[in-house]
Amino acid sequence: MQLPGPGVFGPPRDHDQALAVLRRAVALGVDHIDTAQYYGPGVANELIREALSPYPESLALVSKVGASRDRSGGWLPYSQPDQLRRGIEDNLRTLGVGQLAAVNLRLTNEGPPGQQFDDQLAAMIRSREEGLIAGIGLSNITREHLLRALEQTPITCVQNPLNLVDRASMPLLHECTRRSIAFVPFFPLGSAFARTDPVLGNKHVISISQRLNLTPAQVALAWLLGLAPNILLIPGTSSLRHLEENLAVTDGTLDEDAQQQLAAIAA
């Protein structure tokens, strides 16, 4: 998401560095890349293809459908069943693959699950049955959406916002953990669109980072990794330095004092 231009729209500021970040990530062992056709639009996928194709067999490319962009970069819903199918096909075309490891159905409405959700899910199931995707994911959902979906199909992963200061998805994480469904927190370091970052700018995070000789991002990512074994992190970056710092995090980075301080943030 950080590879295209400002606002996740248009070409990157530094094309060569964007390619270098992708290649370095895979060289360091990254085997899961999260993307979307509407990042750019098309820009992120085309950068991934240019940098990494032919892809390593171990690399899981995961995308999402349910939104599109207008000519000025505005975000629009694109969530009718036929639109979801076209979105999947657009991802396959721009990434240059015949199948995606998983595609997330990203919801744009905040209502409870109903017939529209069932119709959207049916379109995802058809795409999986036809071999376009190997797994179905859900994004921006409630626990009720997950339970309704599981009545109809296995779910590979769930993408919801979750970070130190936004813990509203914790019950959903617990449900996914109980069912061995991968949970992929987006905005793990705070919203990419916020003017100020309440995670990286939090006084507790800064204090812990200084005491443990970590970056604030490493503190926030280590906290997430320690929550559950099914957490898959997707911290976006267009910086080689930040990439390498993020990948240096392990779930054993934080001591007990740090854990207690971070628990107090939610309180």
SVG drawing of the C-alpha trace seen along z (x, -y; Angstrom):
<svg xmlns="http://www.w3.org/2000/svg" viewBox="-31 -16 50 42">
<polyline fill="none" stroke="black" stroke-width="0.4" points="0.0,0.0 3.0,-2.3 4.6,-1.7 2.4,-3.9 2.4,-7.7 0.8,-9.9 -2.6,-8.8 -1.9,-5.3 -2.5,-6.9 -0.3,-7.2 3.4,-6.2 5.9,-5.9 8.1,-8.8 11.1,-6.5 10.5,-3.7 13.8,-2.0 13.6,-2.1 10.1,-0.5 11.5,2.4 14.4,2.6 12.1,2.8 10.2,5.7 13.3,7.6 15.0,7.1 11.8,8.3 11.8,11.6 15.6,12.0 15.1,11.6 12.5,14.4 9.2,12.6 6.7,15.1 3.4,13.2 2.8,9.9 -0.5,8.1 -1.7,5.9 -4.8,4.7 -5.6,3.7 -6.9,0.4 -3.5,-0.5 -2.5,-2.9 -4.7,-1.7 -2.7,1.1 0.6,-0.5 1.4,1.7 0.6,4.9 2.7,3.8 5.6,3.0 5.3,6.4 5.3,8.1 8.3,6.1 10.3,6.8 9.5,10.4 8.2,12.2 8.8,15.1 7.7,15.5 9.3,17.9 7.0,20.9 6.9,20.2 5.6,16.6 1.9,16.1 0.4,13.1 -2.8,12.0 -5.1,9.3 -8.5,7.8 -11.6,6.7 -14.6,4.6 -13.3,1.1 -12.1,-1.0 -10.7,-4.5 -12.0,-7.4 -9.8,-9.6 -8.9,-11.9 -8.0,-9.1 -11.2,-8.9 -12.3,-5.6 -15.5,-4.0 -17.3,-0.8 -17.0,1.9 -18.7,4.7 -21.4,6.2 -20.8,9.9 -19.9,9.2 -17.6,6.4 -15.8,8.7 -15.2,11.2 -13.7,8.4 -11.6,7.2 -10.1,10.7 -9.4,11.0 -7.8,7.5 -5.5,8.6 -4.5,11.8 -3.8,9.8 -1.7,7.1 0.2,9.5 0.7,11.9 -0.5,15.0 -3.1,17.7 -4.2,18.0 -3.9,15.9 -3.1,17.6 -6.1,15.7 -8.3,12.7 -10.1,10.8 -13.6,9.6 -13.4,6.1 -16.7,4.8 -17.5,1.1 -20.8,1.0 -21.2,1.2 -24.5,3.1 -25.1,6.6 -24.5,9.6 -27.5,10.1 -28.4,11.2 -25.9,8.8 -23.1,10.4 -24.2,13.8 -24.3,12.8 -20.8,11.4 -19.5,14.5 -21.1,16.7 -19.1,14.8 -15.9,15.4 -16.8,19.1 -17.3,19.4 -13.9,17.8 -12.3,20.3 -14.1,23.3 -12.9,22.1 -9.3,22.0 -8.8,18.2 -8.1,18.1 -6.9,20.7 -8.5,19.2 -11.2,16.7 -10.5,13.9 -12.7,11.3 -11.7,7.7 -13.3,5.0 -15.8,7.4 -17.5,8.2 -17.5,11.5 -21.1,11.9 -19.8,11.7 -17.2,14.4 -19.7,16.8 -22.2,16.3 -19.4,16.9 -18.2,20.0 -21.7,21.5 -21.1,21.4 -17.3,21.8 -13.9,22.2 -12.2,18.8 -8.4,18.6 -7.7,15.2 -9.3,12.1 -8.0,8.6 -9.2,6.0 -7.6,2.9 -5.8,3.8 -3.0,1.9 -2.0,0.7 -4.6,-2.1 -7.3,-0.5 -8.3,2.8 -11.9,3.1 -11.1,6.2 -9.7,8.2 -12.9,10.3 -12.6,11.2 -8.9,12.0 -9.8,14.4 -12.5,16.1 -9.9,16.5 -7.3,17.9 -9.8,20.4 -10.6,21.6 -7.0,21.5 -7.8,18.7 -5.0,16.3 -5.6,12.8 -3.9,10.1 -4.0,6.7 -4.0,3.8 -2.8,0.4 -0.6,2.2 1.4,-1.1 -1.7,-3.3 -3.7,-4.6 -1.7,-5.5 -4.1,-8.4 -3.9,-10.0 -2.3,-13.4 -0.6,-12.4 0.1,-8.8 -1.4,-7.8 0.6,-4.6 4.1,-5.7 3.6,-9.0 2.4,-7.4 4.5,-8.4 4.6,-4.8 5.7,-3.4 8.4,-6.1 9.6,-5.5 9.8,-1.7 11.6,-2.0 14.3,-4.2 14.7,-1.9 15.0,1.3 16.9,-0.4 14.1,0.3 12.2,-1.8 8.6,-2.8 7.5,-0.7 9.4,2.4 7.6,2.0 4.2,1.8 4.9,4.8 6.4,6.9 3.2,6.3 1.1,7.5 3.2,10.6 2.9,11.5 -0.9,11.5 -1.5,14.8 0.2,17.4 -2.0,16.8 -1.0,13.1 0.4,12.3 1.9,8.8 1.7,6.5 3.5,3.3 3.7,1.2 6.8,-0.7 8.6,-2.2 11.9,-2.4 14.6,0.2 15.7,-0.9 12.2,-0.6 11.7,2.8 14.8,4.2 13.9,2.7 10.4,4.2 11.7,7.7 14.1,7.6 11.2,7.8 10.5,11.0 7.8,11.8 10.5,12.0 11.5,8.4 9.4,6.9 10.0,7.5 7.4,7.8 7.6,4.1 7.0,3.1 4.0,5.5 2.4,3.9 2.9,0.4 1.4,1.3 -1.5,3.0 -2.2,-0.3 -2.6,-2.2 -6.0,-0.5 -7.1,-1.3"/>
</svg>
